[in-house]
C-alpha cells in the first residue's frame, strides 16, 4: 500500500472537505458551495462512500489528495504530508528532499508563530497588570486560554530573554527579524509588539500565521493596534480572527456574526455567540465574504455605532450582492461596540430579531433627509443605489428592491427603472468596447456528447467494479469511446495485479484528468444499477455496435482460416452464434 492509499484509508474525505466548506447531506452525497470558486448555488459534491469530490461549477474533482493539493496549492506528495501531519498519521516519507523548499518554509513559519504565541501566553500569565486589564474587560481565564492570548513585555531584558528562549527551539534572531517580530534599532533589537496584549491569529485550519497587538497601559500614545506585517502566509484581506474556533458553530447555526475587533469577538464568544469572527483591523473584503459564504447562509454584521462603523457597513453593502450570503445589520446603541454593549448586559437577542437586511440599512443611512439634499447630491445618491441593484442577477429581486428604494426615498418607481435601464445600456456599451477577456476555467473533462448508454455502463462499473469481468471486458474496452476504454484498460491491469481490488485502490492508478472524469460521472448521478440491469445495458451496447462487431469477427475468422486454426474458427463461429442469439432473441 503506497503513501496515498495509507492516507486515504485513515482519513474521511468528508471530514477534510468540511474544514473548508459547509456541506449538507443530499441522498448518498454531501453538497455545498465550492471552496475553489465563488458561487451562490451548491455545486460542490462529495461522496463519502467513494471518497471523491466534484464541483459542477468549476469542474475541480478527484480524491482527498487532489483536494488538498488544489486548495493548499501544493504537490500531491506535499498534500499527503500535510494530511499526515494534521491528522497524526504515522507515515514514513522516505525522501524528505521530495518536498519543496516552499512547503518547508511555510511549515517553519507556522511553527515559528506557534512558538511565539506560546511564549507570549506564558508571559501574560506571569503579568498581574496585563491579566488585570483583560479581566476588567470581562475576559476570563478560560477565554484567555481558549484564544491563546498573550503579552509581550517591554524592555531590552525581555527582548533578550525572548531571543534566548526562541534559541532553545533553534530559532535564530535572523528568523525573528525576517518574520518582522523583531526589528533593528541603532544598537539594539526591539519589537513593535512590546507592552501589548497579543492576539494570536490563525488560518481556518488553526495554523498560527500572525499576531495582533493592543496597547493597554495608561499614557501609551502609540497606535491602539499593531498587526503583523503582511507576507505570503499572512494576508489581512483574507484572514478572519477566530474562524478556526468558530467554524463548527457557524456550520451548525448556518449563520455567522462579523465584528471589527479581537476583543469584540472574544466578548461575543463569552456571551455564548461562538459563531463569531472578526476582521483584522481592516475593511471587510469580498474575499472575507466568499470565505464566510462557504460555511453560513446568513451573516450578521455588528460594527461600532459611529460614523466609521456605519460607513464600513455601507461599503459592505456594495460588496454584498456578489456574495452567497443573506446579510443583516445589527444596530447597537450610539457609542457602543459589541464588547461594551455585552458588558453592560445589553439584550443582543432582541437586536438580532429586529436586524434589518443590508439593503434596508443602506437606504436608511444614505437616504436619510433625502428631500433636504441638494439636487446634485440626490442624483449621485440615486445612481449609487441603482448601481448596487444593477449587480443583482435575479430580475424579481431587482424589481422588489427598486420598489423598496422608491418608497423609502420618495422617488417614482418608473424613474428608478429608467435609470436602471440607462445604467445597463452604458455597461453593455463598455463591455462591447473592451477586448474580450478570456476567463481561465478548468476544462470540463466530461464531454456533453457522451451518449447516455455508454455513460450508464461506465457509471455502473465505477459503482461496482466487480461487474467488470472476463465475459464483458473485451466488448467494453473495444467499443466504449475514449477515454472510457483507456480507463477500463487500467482497471483490467489493476484487477490482474491485485488479488482483491477496491474502488479506492483503482482510483489511485488514474491520472488527474481521469480522476476528474470518473468523479464527474459518479457524482452527476445518484442511482444504483443492479447486475441484471447491467446485463441489459451490455446487450444494448452490442446491438448498437453490431455491424462493427460482425466486421471484427469476419476479420478474425479470415485470419484463423489462413493460419489453418480449425478449433479457433470453430470457437469464433460458436461465439458469433451465441452473441447473435443474445442480441436478437432477448427482449430488451
C-alpha positions in Angstrom: 0.0 0.0 0.0 1.5 3.3 -1.1 1.6 6.6 1.0 -1.5 7.9 -0.8 -3.5 4.7 -0.1 -2.5 4.8 3.6 -3.6 8.4 4.0 -6.9 7.8 2.3 -7.6 4.7 4.3 -7.2 6.6 7.5 -9.0 9.9 6.8 -12.5 10.5 5.6 -12.8 13.0 2.7 -16.0 14.3 4.3 -14.1 15.3 7.4 -11.4 17.1 5.4 -13.7 18.9 2.9 -15.9 20.2 5.8 -12.9 22.0 7.1 -13.2 24.2 4.0 -16.9 24.3 3.2 -20.3 23.8 4.9 -21.9 20.6 3.4 -25.4 19.2 3.8 -26.5 15.6 3.2 -28.3 15.1 -0.2 -29.2 11.5 -0.8 -25.9 9.5 -0.9 -23.8 12.6 -1.3 -23.0 15.8 0.6 -23.3 19.1 -1.1 -22.4 22.7 -0.5 -20.8 25.9 -2.0 -17.5 25.3 -3.7 -14.3 26.3 -1.8 -12.5 26.8 -5.1 -14.6 29.5 -6.6 -17.3 32.0 -5.7 -20.9 30.8 -6.3 -24.4 31.1 -5.0 -25.6 27.5 -5.7 -24.3 24.3 -4.1 -22.3 22.8 -7.0 -19.7 21.1 -4.8 -20.4 17.4 -4.2 -18.7 14.9 -2.0 -19.2 11.1 -2.0 -18.1 9.6 1.4 -18.5 6.1 0.1 -16.2 6.6 -2.9 -14.0 9.1 -1.2 -14.2 11.6 -4.1 -15.4 15.1 -4.8 -16.5 17.1 -7.8 -17.7 20.6 -8.4 -20.1 21.0 -11.3 -19.3 24.8 -11.4 -15.6 25.0 -11.8 -15.0 21.2 -12.6 -12.5 20.6 -9.8 -12.6 17.0 -8.8 -10.7 14.0 -7.5 -9.8 12.4 -4.2 -8.7 13.7 -0.8 -5.1 14.1 -2.1 -6.3 16.1 -5.1 -8.5 18.3 -2.9 -5.7 19.3 -0.6 -3.2 19.7 -3.4 -5.5 22.2 -5.1 -6.8 24.1 -2.2 -3.4 24.4 -0.4 -1.6 24.9 -3.8 1.0 22.2 -3.3 2.1 18.9 -4.9 0.2 15.6 -4.2 3.2 14.4 -2.1 3.1 17.6 -0.1 -0.7 17.2 0.3 -0.1 13.7 1.7 2.4 15.1 4.2 0.0 17.9 5.1 -2.8 15.4 5.9 -0.4 13.0 7.8 0.8 15.9 10.0 -2.7 17.4 10.6 -4.4 14.1 11.5 -1.4 12.5 13.3 -1.0 9.6 10.9 2.5 7.9 11.3 3.7 7.7 7.7 7.3 7.3 6.7 8.3 9.6 3.9 11.5 8.0 2.5 13.0 11.0 0.8 12.5 14.3 2.6 14.1 16.1 -0.4 11.0 15.3 -2.4 9.2 18.1 -0.6 9.6 21.6 -2.0 11.5 24.3 -0.2 8.4 26.4 -0.3 6.4 23.8 1.7 9.1 23.6 4.3 9.3 27.4 4.6 5.5 27.5 5.1 5.7 24.8 7.8 8.6 26.6 9.5 6.7 29.9 9.5 3.6 28.4 11.1 5.8 26.7 13.7 7.6 29.9 14.5 4.3 31.8 15.0 3.1 29.0 17.3 6.2 29.1 19.5 5.9 32.9 19.7 2.3 32.7 20.7 3.1 30.1 23.4 5.9 32.3 24.8 3.6 35.4 24.9 0.9 33.4 26.6 3.3 32.3 29.3 4.4 35.9 29.8 0.7 37.0 30.2 0.1 34.5 33.0 3.1 36.0 34.8 1.9 39.6 34.5 -0.6 40.7 37.1 -1.1 44.1 35.3 -1.9 42.6 31.9 -4.1 39.9 33.5 -6.0 42.6 35.5 -6.6 44.6 32.3 -8.2 41.6 30.5 -10.3 40.6 33.5 -11.5 44.2 33.8 -12.7 43.8 30.2 -14.7 40.7 31.1 -12.2 38.3 29.6 -12.0 35.2 31.8 -9.0 32.9 32.3 -10.9 30.2 30.3 -11.2 32.6 27.3 -7.6 33.7 27.7 -6.6 30.0 27.4 -9.1 29.2 24.6 -7.9 32.1 22.4 -4.3 31.7 23.5 -4.0 35.4 24.4 -0.6 36.7 25.4 1.5 39.6 26.4 4.9 40.8 25.1 6.7 42.5 28.0 8.8 45.6 27.2 12.5 46.4 27.7 15.8 45.1 26.5 15.9 42.4 29.1 12.6 41.0 28.0 13.7 41.0 24.3 16.9 39.3 25.2 15.1 36.7 27.2 12.7 36.2 24.2 15.7 35.6 21.9 17.2 33.2 24.4 14.0 31.2 24.7 13.5 31.0 21.0 17.1 29.8 20.6 16.1 26.7 22.6 14.0 25.8 19.6 16.8 26.5 17.1 15.2 29.8 16.1 17.8 32.5 15.4 17.4 36.3 15.7 17.6 36.5 11.9 14.4 34.3 11.8 12.6 36.7 14.1 13.8 39.7 12.0 12.6 38.1 8.8 9.2 37.4 10.4 9.2 41.1 11.5 8.6 40.1 15.1 11.8 41.9 15.9 13.3 45.0 14.3 16.8 46.5 14.4 17.4 49.8 16.2 20.6 51.7 16.1 22.3 49.4 18.6 19.7 47.0 19.9 16.9 44.7 18.7 13.3 45.6 19.7 9.7 44.6 19.0 6.8 46.7 18.0 4.7 44.2 20.0 6.3 45.2 23.3 3.9 46.2 26.0 0.9 45.0 24.1 -1.7 42.3 24.7 -1.1 39.7 22.0 -3.9 38.2 20.0 -2.6 35.1 18.0 -4.1 34.9 14.6 -4.6 31.5 12.9 -5.9 30.5 9.5 -9.1 28.4 9.1 -7.1 25.2 9.9 -5.8 26.6 13.2 -2.2 27.2 11.9 -0.6 30.2 13.6 0.2 32.8 11.0 0.4 36.3 12.7 -0.4 38.5 15.6 -2.5 41.5 16.6 -1.1 43.6 19.5 -3.2 46.1 21.5 -1.9 48.7 23.9 -3.4 48.7 27.4 -1.3 50.9 29.7 -2.4 54.4 30.5 -0.3 57.0 28.8 0.7 54.8 25.9 0.4 57.1 22.9 1.2 54.6 20.2 -1.3 53.3 17.7 -4.0 51.3 19.5 -3.5 48.2 17.4 -0.4 46.8 15.7 -0.7 43.8 13.4 2.0 41.5 11.9 3.3 42.7 8.6 1.7 41.1 5.6 3.5 38.3 3.9 2.8 35.2 1.8 1.2 33.4 4.7 -0.5 36.4 6.4 -2.9 38.5 4.4 -5.3 40.6 6.4 -7.8 40.9 3.5 -8.4 37.2 3.6 -7.9 36.0 7.2 -10.6 36.2 9.9 -9.8 36.2 13.6 -11.5 33.2 15.4 -12.6 31.4 12.3 -10.7 28.2 13.2 -12.6 28.1 16.5 -16.0 29.3 15.2 -16.2 27.2 12.1 -18.2 24.3 13.5 -20.5 26.5 15.4 -21.1 28.5 12.2 -21.9 25.4 10.2 -24.3 24.2 12.9 -26.1 27.6 13.2 -25.8 28.3 9.4 -25.1 31.9 10.4 -22.2 34.0 11.5 -21.6 37.2 13.3 -18.9 39.6 12.0 -17.3 42.2 14.3 -14.5 44.7 13.9 -12.2 43.9 16.8 -10.5 41.0 18.6 -12.0 41.9 22.0 -15.4 42.2 20.4 -15.0 38.7 19.0 -14.0 37.3 22.4 -16.8 39.1 24.2 -19.3 37.6 21.8 -17.9 34.1 22.4 -18.1 34.8 26.2 -21.8 35.7 25.8 -22.5 32.4 24.0 -22.2 33.6 20.4 -19.4 31.2 19.5 -20.2 31.6 15.8 -18.4 35.0 15.7 -15.4 36.1 13.7 -13.6 39.4 13.3 -11.7 41.2 10.6 -8.0 42.2 11.4 -8.4 45.9 11.7 -9.1 46.2 8.0 -12.3 46.7 5.9 -14.3 43.6 5.2 -13.4 42.4 1.7 -15.1 40.3 -1.0 -12.6 37.5 0.0 -13.9 37.6 3.6 -17.5 37.3 2.3 -16.6 34.5 0.0 -14.9 32.6 2.9 -17.9 33.1 5.2 -20.3 32.1 2.4 -18.7 28.6 2.4 -19.8 28.0 6.0 -23.0 30.0 6.5 -26.2 31.2 4.8 -26.7 34.3 6.9 -24.3 36.9 8.1 -25.0 39.4 10.9 -22.7 42.5 10.8 -22.1 44.1 14.2 -19.9 47.2 13.9 -19.5 50.1 16.2 -22.4 52.5 16.0 -20.4 55.5 14.9 -19.8 57.2 11.6 -16.8 55.0 10.8 -18.8 51.8 11.6 -21.7 52.9 9.5 -19.5 53.8 6.6 -17.9 50.4 6.8 -21.3 48.7 6.7 -22.3 50.8 3.6 -19.1 49.6 1.9 -20.0 46.0 2.7 -23.5 46.6 1.2 -21.8 47.5 -2.1 -20.0 44.1 -2.0 -22.8 42.0 -0.6 -24.6 41.3 -3.9 -21.7 39.3 -5.2 -21.7 37.1 -2.1 -23.7 34.0 -1.5 -24.9 35.3 1.9 -28.0 36.9 3.3 -26.7 39.9 5.1 -28.3 41.7 8.1 -27.1 44.6 10.2 -27.3 44.7 14.0 -27.6 48.3 15.1 -26.1 48.9 18.5 -27.0 51.9 20.7 -25.0 55.0 19.9 -21.4 54.9 21.1 -21.4 51.2 21.9 -19.3 48.4 20.5 -20.2 44.7 20.9 -17.9 44.2 23.9 -19.1 47.3 25.8 -22.8 46.5 25.0 -22.5 42.9 26.3 -20.5 44.0 29.4 -23.5 46.3 30.3 -25.8 43.2 29.9 -27.3 44.5 26.7 -30.0 42.3 25.1 -28.5 41.2 21.8 -31.2 38.7 21.1 -33.8 41.5 20.6 -31.4 43.3 18.2 -30.8 40.2 16.2 -34.6 39.6 15.8 -35.1 43.2 14.5 -31.9 43.3 12.4 -32.7 45.0 9.0 -31.3 43.5 5.9 -28.2 45.2 4.4 -30.1 46.9 1.6 -32.6 48.4 4.0 -29.8 49.7 6.2 -28.1 51.1 3.2 -31.2 53.0 2.2 -31.9 54.2 5.7 -28.4 55.8 6.1 -27.8 57.1 2.6 -31.4 58.1 2.1 -32.0 59.9 5.4 -33.1 63.6 4.8 -33.2 62.8 1.1 -35.6 65.7 0.3 -33.4 68.2 2.1 -30.3 67.3 0.0 -29.2 69.5 -3.0 -30.2 68.2 -6.4 -26.7 67.1 -7.3 -26.4 65.0 -4.2 -29.8 63.4 -4.9 -28.6 62.4 -8.4 -25.4 60.9 -7.0 -27.3 59.0 -4.3 -29.9 57.6 -6.7 -27.2 56.4 -9.1 -25.3 54.8 -6.3 -28.5 52.9 -5.2 -29.3 51.9 -8.7 -25.7 50.8 -9.4 -26.0 48.3 -6.5 -29.4 46.9 -7.7 -28.0 46.6 -11.2 -25.5 44.0 -9.9 -28.2 41.6 -8.8 -28.9 38.7 -11.2 -32.4 37.9 -10.1 -34.9 40.1 -12.0 -37.7 39.7 -9.4 -35.3 40.7 -6.6 -34.3 43.7 -8.7 -37.9 44.8 -9.0 -38.6 44.3 -5.3 -35.6 46.4 -4.3 -36.3 49.1 -6.8 -39.8 49.3 -5.2 -38.4 49.5 -1.7 -35.9 52.2 -2.7 -38.6 54.2 -4.5 -40.8 54.1 -1.4 -38.0 55.0 1.1 -36.5 57.9 -0.8 -39.8 59.1 -2.3 -38.8 58.9 -6.0 -41.2 57.5 -8.6 -40.5 53.8 -9.3 -40.6 54.5 -13.1 -37.7 57.0 -12.7 -35.6 54.4 -10.9 -36.4 51.8 -13.6 -35.4 54.2 -16.3 -32.1 54.9 -14.6 -31.5 51.2 -14.3 -32.1 50.7 -18.0 -29.7 53.6 -18.8 -27.0 52.1 -16.5 -27.4 48.6 -18.0 -27.1 50.1 -21.5 -24.0 52.0 -20.6 -22.5 48.9 -19.0 -23.3 46.9 -22.2 -21.6 49.6 -24.3 -18.5 49.5 -22.2 -18.3 45.7 -22.4 -18.6 45.7 -26.2 -15.8 48.3 -26.5 -13.4 46.3 -24.4 -11.4 43.5 -25.9 -12.9 40.2 -24.9 -11.2 38.7 -21.8 -10.5 35.0 -21.7 -11.7 33.6 -18.4 -9.4 30.8 -17.3 -11.5 27.9 -16.1 -10.6 24.4 -15.5 -11.7 22.4 -18.6 -14.7 20.1 -18.0 -13.3 16.6 -18.7 -16.6 15.2 -19.5 -17.9 15.9 -23.0 -21.6 16.7 -23.3 -21.6 14.4 -26.4 -21.0 11.3 -24.3 -24.0 9.0 -25.2 -26.4 8.1 -22.3 -26.0 4.4 -22.8 -22.2 4.5 -22.5 -22.4 6.8 -19.6 -24.7 4.4 -17.7 -22.5 1.5 -18.4 -19.4 3.3 -17.1 -21.3 4.6 -14.1 -22.4 1.0 -13.3 -18.8 -0.3 -13.5 -17.3 2.5 -11.4 -20.1 2.0 -8.8 -19.4 -1.8 -8.7 -16.0 -2.7 -10.3 -16.6 -6.4 -9.7 -19.1 -6.5 -12.6 -16.2 -5.8 -15.0 -15.1 -9.3 -15.8 -13.7 -11.7 -18.4 -17.1 -12.1 -20.1 -17.6 -8.4 -20.9 -14.2 -6.7 -20.8 -13.3 -7.2 -24.4 -16.6 -5.6 -25.6 -16.2 -2.7 -23.2 -12.6 -2.0 -24.0 -13.2 -2.3 -27.8 -16.5 -0.5 -28.1 -16.7 2.2 -25.5 -15.4 5.7 -26.6 -12.3 7.5 -25.3 -11.4 8.0 -22.5 -13.7 5.3 -21.1 -11.9 2.4 -22.8 -8.5 3.7 -21.6 -9.7 3.9 -18.0 -11.1 0.3 -18.3 -7.8 -0.9 -19.7 -6.2 0.4 -16.4 -8.9 -1.3 -14.4 -8.1 -4.6 -16.2 -4.4 -4.3 -15.4 -5.3 -3.4 -11.8 -7.5 -6.4 -11.4 -4.8 -8.7 -12.8 -2.2 -7.3 -10.4 -4.3 -7.3 -7.2 -5.9 -10.3 -5.5 -8.7 -8.1 -4.3 -9.4 -4.6 -5.7 -11.5 -1.8 -4.3 -12.6 1.5 -6.0 -10.0 3.4 -3.9 -7.2 1.1 -5.0 -8.2 1.5 -8.6 -8.7 5.3 -8.3 -5.0 5.6 -7.2 -3.7 4.4 -10.6 -5.6 7.0 -12.6 -4.0 10.3 -13.7 -5.5 13.7 -12.6 -7.6 14.1 -15.8 -9.0 10.6 -15.4 -9.8 11.3 -11.8 -11.8 14.3 -12.8 -13.6 12.3 -15.4 -14.6 9.5 -13.0 -15.5 11.9 -10.2 -17.8 13.8 -12.6 -19.6 10.8 -13.9 -20.1 9.2 -10.5 -21.3 12.3 -8.7 -23.5 13.5 -11.6 -25.9 10.7 -10.8 -27.3 9.1 -7.7 -28.7 5.8 -8.9 -27.9 2.1 -8.3 -27.7 -0.2 -11.3 -28.2 -3.9 -10.5 -26.3 -6.7 -12.2 -29.4 -7.7 -14.2 -29.9 -4.1 -15.4 -26.2 -4.0 -16.3 -26.6 -7.2 -18.5 -29.4 -5.4 -20.4 -27.2 -2.4 -20.9 -24.4 -4.6 -22.2 -26.8 -6.2 -24.7 -27.9 -2.7 -25.9 -24.2 -1.8 -26.4 -23.7 -4.9 -28.5 -26.8 -4.2 -30.6 -25.6 -0.6 -31.1 -22.2 -1.7 -32.4 -23.5 -4.9 -34.1 -22.1 -4.0 -37.6 -18.7 -3.2 -36.2 -18.7 -6.4 -34.1 -19.6 -8.5 -37.2 -16.8 -6.9 -39.2 -14.3 -7.6 -36.5 -15.5 -11.2 -36.2 -15.1 -11.6 -40.0 -11.5 -10.3 -39.8 -10.7 -12.8 -37.0 -12.3 -15.6 -39.0 -10.2 -14.8 -42.1 -7.0 -14.7 -40.1 -7.8 -18.1 -38.3 -8.6 -19.8 -41.6 -5.4 -18.5 -43.3 -3.5 -20.0 -40.4 -5.5 -23.2 -40.5 -6.6 -22.9 -36.9 -9.7 -25.1 -37.1 -10.5 -25.1 -33.4 -10.1 -21.3 -33.3 -12.5 -21.0 -36.3 -15.0 -23.2 -34.6 -14.8 -21.2 -31.4 -15.2 -17.9 -33.2 -18.3 -19.2 -35.1 -19.9 -20.5 -31.8 -19.2 -17.2 -30.1 -20.8 -15.4 -33.0 -24.0 -17.6 -32.9 -24.3 -17.1 -29.1 -23.9 -13.3 -29.5 -26.4 -13.2 -32.3 -28.9 -15.2 -30.2 -28.3 -12.9 -27.2 -28.8 -9.7 -29.2 -31.8 -10.6 -31.3 -33.7 -13.1 -29.2 -33.5 -11.2 -25.9 -36.4 -8.9 -25.1 -34.5 -5.7 -24.2 
